[in-house]
Amino acid sequence: MAATKKFKFLEIVTAEAAFQAFGKNLNNLFENCALAVTETMTNIKKIKPKTKKAIALKDKDLKALLVAFLNEIVYLKDAEQLLFSKYKVRVTQGKNKIWNLSAKLAGQKINPAVHQLRADIKAVTWHMFALEQKGKGWTARIVLDV
Amino acid sequence: MIQLPTKRPDLKKISDVVWEVSTDYKKSEPKMQVPARVYATKPLIDAMDLAVFEQISNVACLPGIQKAAMAMPDAHWGYGFPVGGVAAFDTETGIISPGGIGYDINCGMRLIRTDLTWDEVKPKIKPLVDALFKLVPAGVGAHSFLKLTPQQIKDVMVDGVKWCVKNGYGWPEDIERTEDEGAIKGADPDKVSAKAMKRGAPELGTLGSGNHYLEIQVVKKENIYDVKLAKALGIFENQVCIMVHCGSRGFGHQICTDYVADFRPKMQGWGIKVRDEELACAPFKSKEAQDYLAAMRCAANFGFSNRQLILHKIREGFSQVFNKDAEKLGLNLIYDVAHNIAKIEEHKVGGKKVELVMHRKGATRCFGPSRRETPKIYRETGQPVIVGGSMETGSYLCVGTDNADDETFGSTMHGSGRTMSRAQAKRTFRGQELQKKMLDNGIYVHAVSMPELAEEAGNAYKDINQVVDTMELANVSKKVCRLLPVGNVKG
């Protein structure tokens, strides 16, 4: 794995889309998963960071926190027609063992003339889900229902 | 975590089209409660995705499952359940699993007949497809032509197609030609999240994208397999029909997402272990399960309404292009049937009638003439089954048989089934080239997204003839006719 590789697409589920993402820490892993979700939908380079959005989530299960975060991105695509190209994520664990996420997103409204659709994601699934710490870094495997 | 399958389990041949994986295949906890059965001809079973055997065996480990976990001949690797999966659970001891229904709750098919022949439509196929493309919103971000209040959306959730007809978006006869009259009882909008409302409400009456489509099709003489049945269903030689494939859009996707997140952390407390986290489920009698069922029914009624509103626009489009009322063009609905849904149904298990929670994910209900759920108008023929093929190779109209009850809990295939991953299809085919090739072959396509079009190339799918023949040989569903595509609107 190249040190700078953010994610790679996997061909493991016939009807769906899947990827493996990497991160030097948890924050970075969550950001790279978010980029992979967006890249699954469209060419991320065509999304201008014009509109800002903040997401705050908490969960006692780190895996559920990641799935919930990525599902928020899918939700915003439908509910507010927003796609994002910039993600700044902070994941921390409180004394009560609860994981907290605060994320700042920047992107723009979908413009069909610019943002050609590759896949319309319905949801982030738990099928073959993996979230692991590998040495100092982290990796995750995600299957998306498209 | 589920392992990538590397080999097929031992299969016991039950008949030429039924293959069984014994409960010995998974003996450690959670172990298989019942065998897994795969319906397929020899060529189809030999080519079957290895993950199908793995996934359907995992389903066979779920609490309260009855008789066998089943995979239909169009089955392929999905998430949790295989696509093409059928499972029946006891209402007392069993579970309900949102992933076993799918994120696109009430994804389904609708078939509309016309009095028009191909000779009459052929000269106008391009303006017709273009008119329908304009009238039926498609693709990501497409919005409803309706502006409904939150209360009206709630009415749609409860009254489904009946709401549409009452408000002028359909004909009274459309109601009985929709599964469960397009309004499944027990839907409760209070069990639907505000997020599902916000995400889904603007998408009512839109086609969506992916493998969803609106297709103009032709019935050729040589493709009518049962003349009597065809006549009874309003089908004739050289006739033009319209097929619609779509679901409950973001509304259903969000409901499934919400309840998977709700069930997953609670399973330990319920003492339920699953072999794949996407099989997250709740004991059927629990409050959580009942809440999900009530919300799922809202999405199911939303899905029926979505296709009903699209039919309303189709009638408008035909009327514009042919300058005639839709009634005079004979644009009658043949049937609308779901293929991602949970239903409470009575079936025989061990010679006794019992109430079951049927899960059909990428599988179609196919009741015979004797079932009380079969609409009165189809008591002679059996319930129509609409099988959507690839946009290049054609689709089928079948009917259910009375034998289906005993064989598959009254379930059959839903399409042709993917063989090629979406990514591989995109690498192999180019949207523009495919569009041109299809035009050369007499199919005019108007699509929003070219990459998505490439994913739907005919060669990315199984041979649909083998698929429908499997279920005919199993005496589960019977072929009426094959429908060949001539025009296609795609998201």
Interface residues (C-beta under 8 A of the other chain):
Chain A: F9 E11 I12 V13 T14 A15 E16 A17 M41 D61 A64 V67 A68 N71 V74 Y75 K77 D78 A79 Q81 I110 P112 Q116 L117 R118 A119 D120 K122 A123 V124 T125 W126 H127 M128 F129 A130 V143 D145 V146
Chain B: M1 I2 L4 D49 A51 H76 W77 G78 Y79 G80 V83 G99 G102 Y103 D104 G139 V140 G141 K195 K198 R199 G200 E203 G208 S209 G210 R249 G250 H253 Q254 C256 T257 V260 A261 R264 P265 D276 E277 E278 A280 R418 T419 M420 S421 R422 A423 Q424 K426 V448 S449 M450 P451 E452 G491
